[in-house]
Structure formats: C-alpha cells, structure tokens
Amino acid sequence: MRVVSLAEAKNNLKAVFDSVYVDFEYVVIHRKNDENIVGSF
C-alpha cells in the first residue's frame, strides 16, 4: 500500500494511476482536513 498526498497525486497523476492499474497496488491519497481516497482495481 502506498500513501501519497493530494499534491503529489496531482503532480504525478499518470504514475499514481499506473501504480493502481498496472501494478495492482493500493494507493491512498491523503487529503488534508478531509477524508482519504483509496484506489484499487
């Protein structure tokens, strides 16, 4: 499982999506003062 900030996800969107879709990795996007987002396929 990988945790990234929202800013990092925005700056590296393709790499984050590739981690989820190609590598089947769970990615948690941490949003300050809001709920986190978890992605997996």
mmCIF entry with sequence, helices, sheets and N, C-alpha, C, O atoms, coordinates in Angstrom:
data_MODEL
# 
_entry.id   MODEL 
# 
_entity.id                         1 
_entity.type                       polymer 
_entity.pdbx_number_of_molecules   1 
# 
_entity_poly.entity_id                      1 
_entity_poly.type                           'polypeptide(L)' 
_entity_poly.nstd_linkage                   no 
_entity_poly.nstd_monomer                   no 
_entity_poly.pdbx_seq_one_letter_code       MRVVSLAEAKNNLKAVFDSVYVDFEYVVIHRKNDENIVGSF 
_entity_poly.pdbx_seq_one_letter_code_can   MRVVSLAEAKNNLKAVFDSVYVDFEYVVIHRKNDENIVGSF 
_entity_poly.pdbx_strand_id                 A 
# 
loop_
_entity_poly_seq.entity_id 
_entity_poly_seq.num 
_entity_poly_seq.mon_id 
_entity_poly_seq.hetero 
1 1  MET n 
1 2  ARG n 
1 3  VAL n 
1 4  VAL n 
1 5  SER n 
1 6  LEU n 
1 7  ALA n 
1 8  GLU n 
1 9  ALA n 
1 10 LYS n 
1 11 ASN n 
1 12 ASN n 
1 13 LEU n 
1 14 LYS n 
1 15 ALA n 
1 16 VAL n 
1 17 PHE n 
1 18 ASP n 
1 19 SER n 
1 20 VAL n 
1 21 TYR n 
1 22 VAL n 
1 23 ASP n 
1 24 PHE n 
1 25 GLU n 
1 26 TYR n 
1 27 VAL n 
1 28 VAL n 
1 29 ILE n 
1 30 HIS n 
1 31 ARG n 
1 32 LYS n 
1 33 ASN n 
1 34 ASP n 
1 35 GLU n 
1 36 ASN n 
1 37 ILE n 
1 38 VAL n 
1 39 GLY n 
1 40 SER n 
1 41 PHE n 
# 
_struct_asym.id          A 
_struct_asym.entity_id   1 
# 
loop_
_struct_conf.conf_type_id 
_struct_conf.id 
_struct_conf.pdbx_PDB_helix_id 
_struct_conf.beg_label_comp_id 
_struct_conf.beg_label_asym_id 
_struct_conf.beg_label_seq_id 
_struct_conf.pdbx_beg_PDB_ins_code 
_struct_conf.end_label_comp_id 
_struct_conf.end_label_asym_id 
_struct_conf.end_label_seq_id 
_struct_conf.pdbx_end_PDB_ins_code 
_struct_conf.beg_auth_comp_id 
_struct_conf.beg_auth_asym_id 
_struct_conf.beg_auth_seq_id 
_struct_conf.end_auth_comp_id 
_struct_conf.end_auth_asym_id 
_struct_conf.end_auth_seq_id 
_struct_conf.pdbx_PDB_helix_class 
_struct_conf.details 
_struct_conf.pdbx_PDB_helix_length 
HELX_P HELX_P1 AA1 LEU A 6  ? ASN A 11 ? LEU A 6  ASN A 11 1 ? 6 
HELX_P HELX_P2 AA2 LEU A 13 ? TYR A 21 ? LEU A 13 TYR A 21 1 ? 9 
# 
_struct_conf_type.id          HELX_P 
_struct_conf_type.criteria    ? 
_struct_conf_type.reference   ? 
# 
_struct_sheet.id               AA1 
_struct_sheet.type             ? 
_struct_sheet.number_strands   3 
_struct_sheet.details          ? 
# 
loop_
_struct_sheet_order.sheet_id 
_struct_sheet_order.range_id_1 
_struct_sheet_order.range_id_2 
_struct_sheet_order.offset 
_struct_sheet_order.sense 
AA1 1 2 ? parallel      
AA1 2 3 ? anti-parallel 
# 
loop_
_struct_sheet_range.sheet_id 
_struct_sheet_range.id 
_struct_sheet_range.beg_label_comp_id 
_struct_sheet_range.beg_label_asym_id 
_struct_sheet_range.beg_label_seq_id 
_struct_sheet_range.pdbx_beg_PDB_ins_code 
_struct_sheet_range.end_label_comp_id 
_struct_sheet_range.end_label_asym_id 
_struct_sheet_range.end_label_seq_id 
_struct_sheet_range.pdbx_end_PDB_ins_code 
_struct_sheet_range.beg_auth_comp_id 
_struct_sheet_range.beg_auth_asym_id 
_struct_sheet_range.beg_auth_seq_id 
_struct_sheet_range.end_auth_comp_id 
_struct_sheet_range.end_auth_asym_id 
_struct_sheet_range.end_auth_seq_id 
AA1 1 ARG A 2  ? SER A 5  ? ARG A 2  SER A 5  
AA1 2 VAL A 27 ? HIS A 30 ? VAL A 27 HIS A 30 
AA1 3 ILE A 37 ? GLY A 39 ? ILE A 37 GLY A 39 
# 
loop_
_atom_site.group_PDB 
_atom_site.id 
_atom_site.type_symbol 
_atom_site.label_atom_id 
_atom_site.label_alt_id 
_atom_site.label_comp_id 
_atom_site.label_asym_id 
_atom_site.label_entity_id 
_atom_site.label_seq_id 
_atom_site.pdbx_PDB_ins_code 
_atom_site.Cartn_x 
_atom_site.Cartn_y 
_atom_site.Cartn_z 
_atom_site.occupancy 
_atom_site.B_iso_or_equiv 
_atom_site.pdbx_formal_charge 
_atom_site.auth_seq_id 
_atom_site.auth_comp_id 
_atom_site.auth_asym_id 
_atom_site.auth_atom_id 
_atom_site.pdbx_PDB_model_num 
ATOM 1   N N  . MET A 1 1  ? 0.844   -1.167 0.000   1.00 0.00 ? 1  MET A N  1 
ATOM 2   C CA . MET A 1 1  ? 0.000   0.000  0.000   1.00 0.00 ? 1  MET A CA 1 
ATOM 3   C C  . MET A 1 1  ? 0.891   1.232  0.000   1.00 0.00 ? 1  MET A C  1 
ATOM 4   O O  . MET A 1 1  ? 1.895   1.302  0.709   1.00 0.00 ? 1  MET A O  1 
ATOM 5   N N  . ARG A 1 2  ? 0.501   2.182  -0.801  1.00 0.00 ? 2  ARG A N  1 
ATOM 6   C CA . ARG A 1 2  ? 1.270   3.416  -0.932  1.00 0.00 ? 2  ARG A CA 1 
ATOM 7   C C  . ARG A 1 2  ? 0.390   4.587  -0.522  1.00 0.00 ? 2  ARG A C  1 
ATOM 8   O O  . ARG A 1 2  ? -0.784  4.631  -0.891  1.00 0.00 ? 2  ARG A O  1 
ATOM 9   N N  . VAL A 1 3  ? 0.932   5.536  0.232   1.00 0.00 ? 3  VAL A N  1 
ATOM 10  C CA . VAL A 1 3  ? 0.205   6.727  0.650   1.00 0.00 ? 3  VAL A CA 1 
ATOM 11  C C  . VAL A 1 3  ? 0.875   7.938  0.016   1.00 0.00 ? 3  VAL A C  1 
ATOM 12  O O  . VAL A 1 3  ? 2.082   8.138  0.150   1.00 0.00 ? 3  VAL A O  1 
ATOM 13  N N  . VAL A 1 4  ? 0.076   8.740  -0.676  1.00 0.00 ? 4  VAL A N  1 
ATOM 14  C CA . VAL A 1 4  ? 0.592   9.960  -1.300  1.00 0.00 ? 4  VAL A CA 1 
ATOM 15  C C  . VAL A 1 4  ? -0.302  11.122 -0.910  1.00 0.00 ? 4  VAL A C  1 
ATOM 16  O O  . VAL A 1 4  ? -1.483  10.939 -0.614  1.00 0.00 ? 4  VAL A O  1 
ATOM 17  N N  . SER A 1 5  ? 0.264   12.308 -0.911  1.00 0.00 ? 5  SER A N  1 
ATOM 18  C CA . SER A 1 5  ? -0.535  13.494 -0.645  1.00 0.00 ? 5  SER A CA 1 
ATOM 19  C C  . SER A 1 5  ? -1.326  13.858 -1.897  1.00 0.00 ? 5  SER A C  1 
ATOM 20  O O  . SER A 1 5  ? -1.015  13.390 -2.992  1.00 0.00 ? 5  SER A O  1 
ATOM 21  N N  . LEU A 1 6  ? -2.325  14.675 -1.733  1.00 0.00 ? 6  LEU A N  1 
ATOM 22  C CA . LEU A 1 6  ? -3.118  15.114 -2.873  1.00 0.00 ? 6  LEU A CA 1 
ATOM 23  C C  . LEU A 1 6  ? -2.252  15.888 -3.858  1.00 0.00 ? 6  LEU A C  1 
ATOM 24  O O  . LEU A 1 6  ? -2.404  15.733 -5.070  1.00 0.00 ? 6  LEU A O  1 
ATOM 25  N N  . ALA A 1 7  ? -1.348  16.717 -3.352  1.00 0.00 ? 7  ALA A N  1 
ATOM 26  C CA . ALA A 1 7  ? -0.448  17.478 -4.227  1.00 0.00 ? 7  ALA A CA 1 
ATOM 27  C C  . ALA A 1 7  ? 0.451   16.552 -5.033  1.00 0.00 ? 7  ALA A C  1 
ATOM 28  O O  . ALA A 1 7  ? 0.654   16.769 -6.227  1.00 0.00 ? 7  ALA A O  1 
ATOM 29  N N  . GLU A 1 8  ? 0.992   15.522 -4.390  1.00 0.00 ? 8  GLU A N  1 
ATOM 30  C CA . GLU A 1 8  ? 1.845   14.558 -5.096  1.00 0.00 ? 8  GLU A CA 1 
ATOM 31  C C  . GLU A 1 8  ? 1.043   13.807 -6.151  1.00 0.00 ? 8  GLU A C  1 
ATOM 32  O O  . GLU A 1 8  ? 1.540   13.558 -7.249  1.00 0.00 ? 8  GLU A O  1 
ATOM 33  N N  . ALA A 1 9  ? -0.194  13.446 -5.825  1.00 0.00 ? 9  ALA A N  1 
ATOM 34  C CA . ALA A 1 9  ? -1.049  12.748 -6.786  1.00 0.00 ? 9  ALA A CA 1 
ATOM 35  C C  . ALA A 1 9  ? -1.328  13.632 -7.995  1.00 0.00 ? 9  ALA A C  1 
ATOM 36  O O  . ALA A 1 9  ? -1.318  13.155 -9.130  1.00 0.00 ? 9  ALA A O  1 
ATOM 37  N N  . LYS A 1 10 ? -1.574  14.902 -7.762  1.00 0.00 ? 10 LYS A N  1 
ATOM 38  C CA . LYS A 1 10 ? -1.828  15.829 -8.875  1.00 0.00 ? 10 LYS A CA 1 
ATOM 39  C C  . LYS A 1 10 ? -0.596  15.979 -9.757  1.00 0.00 ? 10 LYS A C  1 
ATOM 40  O O  . LYS A 1 10 ? -0.703  16.017 -10.982 1.00 0.00 ? 10 LYS A O  1 
ATOM 41  N N  . ASN A 1 11 ? 0.571   16.063 -9.133  1.00 0.00 ? 11 ASN A N  1 
ATOM 42  C CA . ASN A 1 11 ? 1.812   16.269 -9.877  1.00 0.00 ? 11 ASN A CA 1 
ATOM 43  C C  . ASN A 1 11 ? 2.278   15.012 -10.609 1.00 0.00 ? 11 ASN A C  1 
ATOM 44  O O  . ASN A 1 11 ? 3.018   15.105 -11.589 1.00 0.00 ? 11 ASN A O  1 
ATOM 45  N N  . ASN A 1 12 ? 1.854   13.848 -10.147 1.00 0.00 ? 12 ASN A N  1 
ATOM 46  C CA . ASN A 1 12 ? 2.298   12.569 -10.724 1.00 0.00 ? 12 ASN A CA 1 
ATOM 47  C C  . ASN A 1 12 ? 1.106   11.679 -11.047 1.00 0.00 ? 12 ASN A C  1 
ATOM 48  O O  . ASN A 1 12 ? 1.132   10.482 -10.761 1.00 0.00 ? 12 ASN A O  1 
ATOM 49  N N  . LEU A 1 13 ? 0.077   12.243 -11.631 1.00 0.00 ? 13 LEU A N  1 
ATOM 50  C CA . LEU A 1 13 ? -1.173  11.524 -11.823 1.00 0.00 ? 13 LEU A CA 1 
ATOM 51  C C  . LEU A 1 13 ? -0.996  10.243 -12.628 1.00 0.00 ? 13 LEU A C  1 
ATOM 52  O O  . LEU A 1 13 ? -1.542  9.206  -12.251 1.00 0.00 ? 13 LEU A O  1 
ATOM 53  N N  . LYS A 1 14 ? -0.253  10.289 -13.715 1.00 0.00 ? 14 LYS A N  1 
ATOM 54  C CA . LYS A 1 14 ? -0.059  9.088  -14.532 1.00 0.00 ? 14 LYS A CA 1 
ATOM 55  C C  . LYS A 1 14 ? 0.643   7.995  -13.732 1.00 0.00 ? 14 LYS A C  1 
ATOM 56  O O  . LYS A 1 14 ? 0.241   6.832  -13.785 1.00 0.00 ? 14 LYS A O  1 
ATOM 57  N N  . ALA A 1 15 ? 1.675   8.354  -13.002 1.00 0.00 ? 15 ALA A N  1 
ATOM 58  C CA . ALA A 1 15 ? 2.416   7.371  -12.210 1.00 0.00 ? 15 ALA A CA 1 
ATOM 59  C C  . ALA A 1 15 ? 1.533   6.756  -11.122 1.00 0.00 ? 15 ALA A C  1 
ATOM 60  O O  . ALA A 1 15 ? 1.616   5.556  -10.859 1.00 0.00 ? 15 ALA A O  1 
ATOM 61  N N  . VAL A 1 16 ? 0.698   7.567  -10.496 1.00 0.00 ? 16 VAL A N  1 
ATOM 62  C CA . VAL A 1 16 ? -0.206  7.055  -9.459  1.00 0.00 ? 16 VAL A CA 1 
ATOM 63  C C  . VAL A 1 16 ? -1.215  6.099  -10.082 1.00 0.00 ? 16 VAL A C  1 
ATOM 64  O O  . VAL A 1 16 ? -1.451  5.016  -9.547  1.00 0.00 ? 16 VAL A O  1 
ATOM 65  N N  . PHE A 1 17 ? -1.811  6.487  -11.205 1.00 0.00 ? 17 PHE A N  1 
ATOM 66  C CA . PHE A 1 17 ? -2.766  5.610  -11.880 1.00 0.00 ? 17 PHE A CA 1 
ATOM 67  C C  . PHE A 1 17 ? -2.097  4.319  -12.332 1.00 0.00 ? 17 PHE A C  1 
ATOM 68  O O  . PHE A 1 17 ? -2.682  3.242  -12.212 1.00 0.00 ? 17 PHE A O  1 
ATOM 69  N N  . ASP A 1 18 ? -0.877  4.418  -12.849 1.00 0.00 ? 18 ASP A N  1 
ATOM 70  C CA . ASP A 1 18 ? -0.148  3.219  -13.271 1.00 0.00 ? 18 ASP A CA 1 
ATOM 71  C C  . ASP A 1 18 ? 0.096   2.281  -12.086 1.00 0.00 ? 18 ASP A C  1 
ATOM 72  O O  . ASP A 1 18 ? -0.003  1.063  -12.232 1.00 0.00 ? 18 ASP A O  1 
ATOM 73  N N  . SER A 1 19 ? 0.408   2.832  -10.933 1.00 0.00 ? 19 SER A N  1 
ATOM 74  C CA . SER A 1 19 ? 0.615   2.012  -9.737  1.00 0.00 ? 19 SER A CA 1 
ATOM 75  C C  . SER A 1 19 ? -0.624  1.197  -9.413  1.00 0.00 ? 19 SER A C  1 
ATOM 76  O O  . SER A 1 19 ? -0.539  0.029  -9.032  1.00 0.00 ? 19 SER A O  1 
ATOM 77  N N  . VAL A 1 20 ? -1.777  1.836  -9.571  1.00 0.00 ? 20 VAL A N  1 
ATOM 78  C CA . VAL A 1 20 ? -3.034  1.159  -9.254  1.00 0.00 ? 20 VAL A CA 1 
ATOM 79  C C  . VAL A 1 20 ? -3.404  0.180  -10.352 1.00 0.00 ? 20 VAL A C  1 
ATOM 80  O O  . VAL A 1 20 ? -3.692  -0.984 -10.071 1.00 0.00 ? 20 VAL A O  1 
ATOM 81  N N  . TYR A 1 21 ? -3.402  0.629  -11.585 1.00 0.00 ? 21 TYR A N  1 
ATOM 82  C CA . TYR A 1 21 ? -3.928  -0.171 -12.690 1.00 0.00 ? 21 TYR A CA 1 
ATOM 83  C C  . TYR A 1 21 ? -2.953  -1.238 -13.183 1.00 0.00 ? 21 TYR A C  1 
ATOM 84  O O  . TYR A 1 21 ? -3.344  -2.385 -13.400 1.00 0.00 ? 21 TYR A O  1 
ATOM 85  N N  . VAL A 1 22 ? -1.704  -0.869 -13.357 1.00 0.00 ? 22 VAL A N  1 
ATOM 86  C CA . VAL A 1 22 ? -0.710  -1.800 -13.916 1.00 0.00 ? 22 VAL A CA 1 
ATOM 87  C C  . VAL A 1 22 ? -0.121  -2.700 -12.837 1.00 0.00 ? 22 VAL A C  1 
ATOM 88  O O  . VAL A 1 22 ? -0.003  -3.909 -13.033 1.00 0.00 ? 22 VAL A O  1 
ATOM 89  N N  . ASP A 1 23 ? 0.247   -2.120 -11.705 1.00 0.00 ? 23 ASP A N  1 
ATOM 90  C CA . ASP A 1 23 ? 0.930   -2.864 -10.649 1.00 0.00 ? 23 ASP A CA 1 
ATOM 91  C C  . ASP A 1 23 ? -0.023  -3.436 -9.597  1.00 0.00 ? 23 ASP A C  1 
ATOM 92  O O  . ASP A 1 23 ? 0.419   -4.119 -8.673  1.00 0.00 ? 23 ASP A O  1 
ATOM 93  N N  . PHE A 1 24 ? -1.324  -3.163 -9.727  1.00 0.00 ? 24 PHE A N  1 
ATOM 94  C CA . PHE A 1 24 ? -2.332  -3.647 -8.785  1.00 0.00 ? 24 PHE A CA 1 
ATOM 95  C C  . PHE A 1 24 ? -2.012  -3.248 -7.345  1.00 0.00 ? 24 PHE A C  1 
ATOM 96  O O  . PHE A 1 24 ? -2.237  -4.019 -6.412  1.00 0.00 ? 24 PHE A O  1 
ATOM 97  N N  . GLU A 1 25 ? -1.491  -2.048 -7.180  1.00 0.00 ? 25 GLU A N  1 
ATOM 98  C CA . GLU A 1 25 ? -1.108  -1.544 -5.867  1.00 0.00 ? 25 GLU A CA 1 
ATOM 99  C C  . GLU A 1 25 ? -2.231  -0.673 -5.305  1.00 0.00 ? 25 GLU A C  1 
ATOM 100 O O  . GLU A 1 25 ? -2.831  0.121  -6.029  1.00 0.00 ? 25 GLU A O  1 
ATOM 101 N N  . TYR A 1 26 ? -2.510  -0.827 -4.014  1.00 0.00 ? 26 TYR A N  1 
ATOM 102 C CA . TYR A 1 26 ? -3.452  0.073  -3.360  1.00 0.00 ? 26 TYR A CA 1 
ATOM 103 C C  . TYR A 1 26 ? -2.758  1.412  -3.153  1.00 0.00 ? 26 TYR A C  1 
ATOM 104 O O  . TYR A 1 26 ? -1.615  1.463  -2.698  1.00 0.00 ? 26 TYR A O  1 
ATOM 105 N N  . VAL A 1 27 ? -3.446  2.482  -3.485  1.00 0.00 ? 27 VAL A N  1 
ATOM 106 C CA . VAL A 1 27 ? -2.906  3.821  -3.275  1.00 0.00 ? 27 VAL A CA 1 
ATOM 107 C C  . VAL A 1 27 ? -3.912  4.617  -2.453  1.00 0.00 ? 27 VAL A C  1 
ATOM 108 O O  . VAL A 1 27 ? -5.089  4.697  -2.805  1.00 0.00 ? 27 VAL A O  1 
ATOM 109 N N  . VAL A 1 28 ? -3.445  5.201  -1.365  1.00 0.00 ? 28 VAL A N  1 
ATOM 110 C CA . VAL A 1 28 ? -4.265  6.076  -0.539  1.00 0.00 ? 28 VAL A CA 1 
ATOM 111 C C  . VAL A 1 28 ? -3.814  7.498  -0.817  1.00 0.00 ? 28 VAL A C  1 
ATOM 112 O O  . VAL A 1 28 ? -2.637  7.829  -0.673  1.00 0.00 ? 28 VAL A O  1 
ATOM 113 N N  . ILE A 1 29 ? -4.760  8.332  -1.216  1.00 0.00 ? 29 ILE A N  1 
ATOM 114 C CA . ILE A 1 29 ? -4.458  9.749  -1.421  1.00 0.00 ? 29 ILE A CA 1 
ATOM 115 C C  . ILE A 1 29 ? -4.936  10.480 -0.175  1.00 0.00 ? 29 ILE A C  1 
ATOM 116 O O  . ILE A 1 29 ? -6.129  10.529 0.124   1.00 0.00 ? 29 ILE A O  1 
ATOM 117 N N  . HIS A 1 30 ? -3.974  11.046 0.541   1.00 0.00 ? 30 HIS A N  1 
ATOM 118 C CA . HIS A 1 30 ? -4.263  11.739 1.794   1.00 0.00 ? 30 HIS A CA 1 
ATOM 119 C C  . HIS A 1 30 ? -4.679  13.180 1.486   1.00 0.00 ? 30 HIS A C  1 
ATOM 120 O O  . HIS A 1 30 ? -3.938  13.940 0.863   1.00 0.00 ? 30 HIS A O  1 
ATOM 121 N N  . ARG A 1 31 ? -5.878  13.530 1.939   1.00 0.00 ? 31 ARG A N  1 
ATOM 122 C CA . ARG A 1 31 ? -6.379  14.890 1.747   1.00 0.00 ? 31 ARG A CA 1 
ATOM 123 C C  . ARG A 1 31 ? -6.435  15.580 3.098   1.00 0.00 ? 31 ARG A C  1 
ATOM 124 O O  . ARG A 1 31 ? -7.152  15.143 3.999   1.00 0.00 ? 31 ARG A O  1 
ATOM 125 N N  . LYS A 1 32 ? -5.688  16.642 3.235   1.00 0.00 ? 32 LYS A N  1 
ATOM 126 C CA . LYS A 1 32 ? -5.620  17.387 4.488   1.00 0.00 ? 32 LYS A CA 1 
ATOM 127 C C  . LYS A 1 32 ? -7.004  17.924 4.848   1.00 0.00 ? 32 LYS A C  1 
ATOM 128 O O  . LYS A 1 32 ? -7.677  18.542 4.022   1.00 0.00 ? 32 LYS A O  1 
ATOM 129 N N  . ASN A 1 33 ? -7.418  17.682 6.088   1.00 0.00 ? 33 ASN A N  1 
ATOM 130 C CA . ASN A 1 33 ? -8.708  18.143 6.602   1.00 0.00 ? 33 ASN A CA 1 
ATOM 131 C C  . ASN A 1 33 ? -9.899  17.565 5.859   1.00 0.00 ? 33 ASN A C  1 
ATOM 132 O O  . ASN A 1 33 ? -10.963 18.184 5.834   1.00 0.00 ? 33 ASN A O  1 
ATOM 133 N N  . ASP A 1 34 ? -9.752  16.409 5.262   1.00 0.00 ? 34 ASP A N  1 
ATOM 134 C CA . ASP A 1 34 ? -10.853 15.751 4.559   1.00 0.00 ? 34 ASP A CA 1 
ATOM 135 C C  . ASP A 1 34 ? -10.598 14.246 4.586   1.00 0.00 ? 34 ASP A C  1 
ATOM 136 O O  . ASP A 1 34 ? -9.539  13.799 5.026   1.00 0.00 ? 34 ASP A O  1 
ATOM 137 N N  . GLU A 1 35 ? -11.561 13.475 4.119   1.00 0.00 ? 35 GLU A N  1 
ATOM 138 C CA . GLU A 1 35 ? -11.381 12.026 4.113   1.00 0.00 ? 35 GLU A CA 1 
ATOM 139 C C  . GLU A 1 35 ? -10.403 11.605 3.022   1.00 0.00 ? 35 GLU A C  1 
ATOM 140 O O  . GLU A 1 35 ? -10.289 12.259 1.985   1.00 0.00 ? 35 GLU A O  1 
ATOM 141 N N  . ASN A 1 36 ? -9.704  10.508 3.271   1.00 0.00 ? 36 ASN A N  1 
ATOM 142 C CA . ASN A 1 36 ? -8.748  9.972  2.308   1.00 0.00 ? 36 ASN A CA 1 
ATOM 143 C C  . ASN A 1 36 ? -9.476  9.232  1.196   1.00 0.00 ? 36 ASN A C  1 
ATOM 144 O O  . ASN A 1 36 ? -10.636 8.846  1.340   1.00 0.00 ? 36 ASN A O  1 
ATOM 145 N N  . ILE A 1 37 ? -8.774  9.044  0.088   1.00 0.00 ? 37 ILE A N  1 
ATOM 146 C CA . ILE A 1 37 ? -9.293  8.315  -1.069  1.00 0.00 ? 37 ILE A CA 1 
ATOM 147 C C  . ILE A 1 37 ? -8.443  7.065  -1.220  1.00 0.00 ? 37 ILE A C  1 
ATOM 148 O O  . ILE A 1 37 ? -7.216  7.145  -1.151  1.00 0.00 ? 37 ILE A O  1 
ATOM 149 N N  . VAL A 1 38 ? -9.064  5.917  -1.425  1.00 0.00 ? 38 VAL A N  1 
ATOM 150 C CA . VAL A 1 38 ? -8.340  4.677  -1.644  1.00 0.00 ? 38 VAL A CA 1 
ATOM 151 C C  . VAL A 1 38 ? -8.655  4.179  -3.033  1.00 0.00 ? 38 VAL A C  1 
ATOM 152 O O  . VAL A 1 38 ? -9.820  4.097  -3.423  1.00 0.00 ? 38 VAL A O  1 
ATOM 153 N N  . GLY A 1 39 ? -7.597  3.838  -3.795  1.00 0.00 ? 39 GLY A N  1 
ATOM 154 C CA . GLY A 1 39 ? -7.813  3.362  -5.144  1.00 0.00 ? 39 GLY A CA 1 
ATOM 155 C C  . GLY A 1 39 ? -7.241  1.985  -5.342  1.00 0.00 ? 39 GLY A C  1 
ATOM 156 O O  . GLY A 1 39 ? -6.120  1.691  -4.926  1.00 0.00 ? 39 GLY A O  1 
ATOM 157 N N  . SER A 1 40 ? -8.032  1.138  -5.990  1.00 0.00 ? 40 SER A N  1 
ATOM 158 C CA . SER A 1 40 ? -7.564  -0.179 -6.398  1.00 0.00 ? 40 SER A CA 1 
ATOM 159 C C  . SER A 1 40 ? -8.506  -0.687 -7.476  1.00 0.00 ? 40 SER A C  1 
ATOM 160 O O  . SER A 1 40 ? -9.672  -0.293 -7.528  1.00 0.00 ? 40 SER A O  1 
ATOM 161 N N  . PHE A 1 41 ? -7.999  -1.562 -8.336  1.00 0.00 ? 41 PHE A N  1 
ATOM 162 C CA . PHE A 1 41 ? -8.833  -2.144 -9.381  1.00 0.00 ? 41 PHE A CA 1 
ATOM 163 C C  . PHE A 1 41 ? -8.871  -3.638 -9.212  1.00 0.00 ? 41 PHE A C  1 
ATOM 164 O O  . PHE A 1 41 ? -9.523  -4.331 -9.994  1.00 0.00 ? 41 PHE A O  1 
# 
